[in-house]
Amino acid sequence: QVQLVESGGGLVQAGGSLRLSCAASGRIVRGDAVAWSRQAPGNEREFVASIGWSDSSTEYADSVKGRFTISRDNAKKTVYLQMNSLKPEDTAVYYCYVRRYWGQGTQVTVSS
């Protein structure tokens, strides 16, 4: 079993930055990928970015490429999402997940 706890959300003006953290406990195995997803009110949950736990492979949604960067610290079992040049349409609850395990989410609000 894996527990995931997100933090770092908040209110920021358009063009600003935030860094989200996802602290994991439990067993994350070599082939896992840890990912971020987000859900805005009235919208379906959408993929944002992922990173391999044992390699440096990353993937990004087209909507965040060039603005968001995902990284990890294996020793701390933490995955980060650095979000720059934020836009109002980035407003959502951000979740991290691995396999079938999800965190509780952290709210990001970008004001125009």
C-alpha positions, 0 to 999 in steps of 0.5 A: 500500500502507498500513501501520498500527501500533496502540499504546496497549493495556494493562490497566485497571480497569473504569470506566477509560480508554485511548487507542489510536493507529493510525499510518498510512504509505502512501497514504490517499486522500480517500474512505477511512474508517479504522476500528477493529474488535475481537475477543475470544477465541472471538468474531468480529471486530466493528466498533467505530468509523470516521472519514472521512479527509477529512470529519468523518463518524463511525460507532460500534457501539451497544455503544460509543456515548457511551463511545468517541470516534474522531478523527484527525490528518491531519498525523500520519496517525494515528487515535485511539480514546479509550475511557472508562467501560471495561467487562470486555466491552470486553476484546479485541484492537483492530485498525485498518484501511483498505480491505483493510489491517489493523494487527497489533492491540493488546490491551485488557484490562479487569478487573472 
